[in-house]
């Protein structure tokens, strides 16, 4: 499983996550290597399904009422293309496009969108991983299921979507017909997924921003399989950032303590519940 490297400060963690997500999609570098294999099946008229077709169904700029897309007419008249890498994937398997609003000035935000086909989960149903930046502060990633039938592409469901540490995608793949993926977690997310998140107020009791990656949730389909702690996320325990939140320093101490006592960083669900209950006992109900 992918792990976040050792980081010394919250600012370093944030910078690494932001730039690594750009690198993962190859949008910044525009590295065009490898070749999209037609045998993978996610093709239309002999070419990979258009990036704009995918984001017409699940991007931030989509019309929420649209659940299916005609593959022959995906180009948006509202957007002008700045860079076009839709024909071949980069070294990480992503097809991408950079656009801006038609008629906009040079300083208008650039829009980056890319997807990677992960595999088929059922006849005609494909899992994809996406990454999108539309000019704001968010850098969104998702895992979804799309159905390809003749000239139509339709959205089956979105399995996960998030902005960096707020549920952003760490990695995803298809194994034996099931989508296996992991997402970033903040401290409140860890407690909530462990079934013990009641009474904790995000941004007051614990940090919960898109810069606050303290763990990962591992899923197989809809099933939560494990929760992983990032020990190095607690290194800046004495920082002013940590002191802004009522229980954050204690949460950091609790992570260190349970790991020192032999709790694995990659916890099964029973261990995660034990970790969360221990936090309440040590930090909230003491």
N, C-alpha and C positions, 0 to 999 in steps of 0.2 A: 504494500500500500504506500502511496505517496505520503511523505512527511514533510512538514515545514522545517527548514534547516535551523540551526541554532541562531538566535537573534538576541542582541543585547539590550535593545530598547524598543519601546512601542513604536517609535518613529521608524526604526529600521525594519521592524516587522511589517509595517504598513507599506513602506517603499518596496520591499521585496515582493509582497503579495501583488501590489499594483503592477509592477513591471514584469513579474513572472507571468501574470495572466495575459499581458500584451504579448509576451514572448511565446506563450503556449499557442496562441492563435496564429502567430506569424504575421499579424496585421502590421506591426510597426516595421518589421524588417522586410516584409514582402518576399520571403524566401519561397521560391516556387520550384520545388523538387518533387520527385516521385511522380506517380501517374495514377489517376483515378481509374479503378478497374471496373469495366462494364459488367463483369460477372457479379459485382456486388449488388447489382439490381436497382439501386436508387438513381436511375437515369431516365431521361426523357429525350426522345429523338436522338439517341446515341451519345448524349452529353450528360454530365452530372446535373441533378435537379438544381435549378437556379437558386442562388442565395436569396434573391428577392422574393421568390415564391415561398421559401421557408419562413422568412420574416414577415411576409404578408399575413401569416397565420399566427405567429407567436412573438413577434417583436414588440418593442415598446411603442412603435409608431403605428401598429396595426389598428384596424377597426375591430373592436371586441366582438361585434356581431358577426364577423366573417369567420366561418368554420371550415370553409373549403376554398380552394384556389384553382382556377383554370391555368394549367401550366404553360399555355401558349401566350399568355398576356400578364406577365408578372411585373414588368417594368413600371415604376411609378413616375407619372408625369411631374410630380412635385419634387423629384430629386434629380440632381445631375451627378454623373459618375466622375469621380476623381481618380480612382485607381480600381482596376478590374482584375481580380484574381479568381474568377469563378470557374475557369476552365480546368485548372489543375490544382491539387492540394499542396500545401506547404509541407515541410518536413514532419509536422505533427498531424497531418491528415486533414487540416482545415481548408475549406474554400472560403474566400473572403471578398469583400467589396468595401470601398470607401466612397462615401457620397456626401453631398451637401444639398441644402434646399435650392431648387432652381430659382434663379434671379436674386439669390442672396449675395451680400457683400463678401469681400475676401475674409473679413474677420468672423463670418458666421461659423458656428461649430461644425466640425467635421463628424460624420457618422460612420462608425466602424461596425461591420456585421460579418460574422463568420459562423460556419457550422462544420461539423465532422459527422459523417455517418458511422455509427458504432456497429450496426449489424441488424439482422432481421430477427424479430421476436415471434412472428406469425406470418403466414402467407400474405404478402403485400404490406406488412406493417414493419416499419423501420424505427429503430432508436437513433436519435441524433443528440449531439451535444452542441450547444451554441454559446457564443460570446458576443456581447453587444455594448457599444458605447455610443450614446446619442448626444453628447455635448454637455451633460450635467455633471454632477459629482459621482454618480453611480457607474459601476462597471459590472454589468449583469451577465450571469451565465445560467444555463438551464440544461436540463435533460428532458426530452419529450419523445412521444411516440407519434409518428405520422403514417398515414395510410396512402399508398400510391396505387392508383387504379386508372389505367388508360390515360386520359388527358387531365386527370384531377388529382390534386393533393389535398388531403384533409387532416385536421388535427384530431388525433384520438384522445390524447391527454398529456398534460405536463406533469412529469413525476417530481421535479424539483426545480426551483428557480430562486436566485438570490443575488445579493450584491456583496461581493468579496466575503468578509467574515460573517455577514448576515445571510448565511445559507448558500453562499456561492459554491460552485462545483469544484471539488479538488481533482477528481478523476472519474471516469466512467468507461464502461465496456459492456459487451454482451457476452455472457457465458452460458452455454447450454440453453439458449433461448430466453434467458432472464437478463434483465438490466441490472448490473452491479455497479453501484456508484457511491461516492462519498461527498459530504458537504462540510464546509467550515462551520464551527460553532463558537458562539460567545459564551461567557460564564452562565448567564441565565438560560441559554439554550440547553446547556449540558444538564442543568438541574431539571428543566422541564421535560426533556426527553427521558431522563431517569425516573420520571414520575413523581418528582418531589419539588416542583417549582413554585408551589403556592406561597403567596406572601412576599415574594421578592419583586421589587420594583426596578425595572431596567433603568439605567442611567442615574439612579439614585443610590441603590444598594450595591449594584455591580455594573461594571462597564459593559456596554452592549453595542458599541458602534461598529461600523464596517471595517474598522481597524483593529478590532478586538478578537483576533483568532486565538482561542484557548483550547480548541479541540476539533475533532472530526466525528461525524456520525457516518457509519457504514451501513448501507442498505443493499438488500437484494430484492428487487421489485418494490413492493409496498412494505416489506418487512425490515424493521430496524434490527440489525445483527449485532452491532457493537458500537461502543463509544470510546474514542481514543483521546487521551489527554496530551497536551503539549507541555512537557515539563519546562522547556525553555521560555515559555510565555510568561513565567513568573519571575524572570531574572530582574526586572525593574521594579521590585517590590517597594523600594523606598522613593520612587519617583513621585513628582507632584501629581501626575496623571492618576496614579493608583490612589493617592490620598483623597481624591475628589469623591470617592465612592465609599459608602459606609462599611461594607463588608469585604471590599476587594483585597485588602492586605491580608485579612484572615483567610479568604478563599485561596490566595496564593500560598499561604503557609500550610493550608490543609492539603493542597495538591502535593507539596513537597513532603509532608508528613506521611501521607498514605503510600506514596511511592517508596519512601525510605523504609516503610514497614513491610514492603513486599507486594503491594497492590500493583498489578501490571498496568502500564499506560494504556494498553489496548484492553478495555474492560468488556466482559459480557454484560448482559442486562442486569443480572443479579448484582454483580460487582459495581455497576454504575449506580444502582439504587443504594447500595451500601455506602458508596462515596458521597452521594447527595445527602443521605441521612446523617452521615458523619459531619458534613458541613453545617447542617442546621444545629446539630448538637454543640459543635465547637464554636460557631460564630454567631448564631442567631438566638438560640435558646439557652445559652450558658448563664 
